[in-house]
Amino acid sequence: LYSRNKDRQHVSSSWCLHVHDILGRLYRIIHYTIQLPNIKDPELKAEVLSSLSRECHHSVDLRVKWYQALANFHQQCGNWEEVGQCKIFISLLIASFLIKKGDTDTSYLPQSNEVCKLVCPNIIYELPISPDSIYETVSILFHEKGYMDTIHDGIEAMVKANMFEEALELLSILFDLHRATGTFSKLIVLGKMMCDLADKAGKAVESNTRMFYNYY
């Protein structure tokens, strides 16, 4: 009898903590959402958008939507490196969803966030997606094409930021994907892009005129 009561107390305590966590998260999401339109400081606005994505860790679709909002905001400000960083976060969330969903062969997708840590060091602190995320209704972005298009967007943003080395790192991810899936026609295109980016990176290093502004 004592054992049963103890188990009930443990379940009750765990349930209360879970409810408390949900309510706290909902309060913060509502608070941030109300606060957002009135924020004038760009760095604070970027931080709030990032916080909203983290608070929505129960929903992979919402996480992607808030990161997309953050990418759009950085694009308006001309912060192209930060746009590229957001695209990396989005692409890895898409990849994680497809891997957990397991509807098709996903062995060619990044199996860990570690793949992009050279380009985006903070990616290793990103929370894994919720196991229940695979049951939610998600946007059309969550498929192989959406993943590749997002990586391409990240590459374009890094090029605009003159971050040619980072663009090459992202391009190598797509190169590995197309090599694994046998899409050789796309490998030819990527090969030409790699040569072009490598040439730009070499010239940029030689000229030593780049200035970097990191927000991450």
PyMOL commands that set and color helices and strands:
alter all, ss='L'
color gray80, all
select helices_A, chain A and resi 2-38+42-55+60-77+80-101+113-116+121-125+131-135+144-160+164-181+184-207
alter helices_A, ss='H'
color red, helices_A
deselect
rebuild
show_as cartoon
